[in-house]
Amino acid sequence: MKTRLPVAVALILGLSATAVPAFAHPGGHGEEVTTIPVANAEAKAKTVVDTMIGRDILEASWRGPNPVSSNLREGDTGGLEWVVVFKNPAAKDPAKRTLYVFLSSDGFYLAANHTGK
């Protein structure tokens, strides 16, 4: 299950302020949720990838690839989420040549993995 990270937790994990807006809140209290444009979702996902490289979670070869697709889908909790997909044929492990970055529809980092689940 993916959940939104509070700003303080995201910053401790090394996500930049651009990846997690300073006004982050869990929502679900009657607020209207806006959906960020695809270009913003891709930029935020690229920031997540760069942060993961900087923290040695991903190898440096991930710095080059740009997103190959970006789609909104229904998430685990019923809300919409962005799934931004990166492909890196230079990744050492063939099983990890695709990276999925998950963001809430309004741009909050949720998760990243190589399975898409």
Residue, then its C-alpha position, 0 to 999 in steps of 0.5 A: m500500500k502506498t501512502r503520502l509522506p509528510v514533508a518532514v519524513a520525505l525530506i529525511l528520506g532525501l526527497s527535495a522540496t520540489a518533490v514534496p510541496a511544503f503545503a503537504h497534507p493527507g487530504g480526505h477532509g473534504e478538500e478538492v484535489t487537483t491534478i497536476p499537468v503531465a509535465n509537472a508529474e514528469a519533472k517531479a518524478k525526475t527529481v525523485v530519480d535524481t534524489m535516489i541516485g544521490r542516495d545510492i538507491l539507484e545507479a548513476s546510469w539512471r541520471g540520463p533516461n527521461p520518462v517513456s510514459s506517464n499515466l493517471r490510474e486509480g491507486d490502491t486507496g481509490g484516488l488517482e495517482w500518476v505512474v511515471v515510467f523510466k527505462n534504462p537499458a544501461a542498468k546492470d541488473p536486467a530485472k531493474r531496467t524499468l523504474y516506476v515512480f508513483l505520485s498522487s494526482d496532485g504531485f506528492y511522492l508515493a513510491a518508486n519500484h521496479t515492479g509497477k505494483 
